[in-house]
Amino acid sequence: MICFKNCDAMRDMVITPLQRAAAIDDLVKHYKCIIPKAVAKPVSFHPTKIDTKFQKDKAYERFAY
């Protein structure tokens, strides 16, 4: 049986979360996330022709929810 606490080679191979955090500390401190502005087309409305009462009721239902 290999004991982790008594084996130097095993201790050197296994990286603890604290050791990992210390290794990337400089990288995290200097990390920047650059998000460009989103550009969208202006909103345009296109009127539709509603012929029947059924179409009118469906349009009101879609508008209400």
Residue, then its C-alpha position, 0 to 999 in steps of 0.5 A: m500500500i502506498c501512503f500519500k503522506n510518506c511518499d515524496a514522489m506521490r506528493d509532488m505529482v498530486i496538486t492540491p486545489l490550493q497549489r493549483a490556485a497559487a499557480i494560476d493566481d497571476l493569470v487570474k489577476h490579469y484576465k480581461c474579458i472584452i465583450p463588443k457592443a451588440v448592434a441590432k437593426p432598428v425595429s420595423f413594423h409590417p401591418t398585416k391584412i386580417d380578413t376573418k374574425f378567426q384571424k382577428d381573434k388569433a391576433y389578439e390572443r398572440f398580442a395578449y400573451 
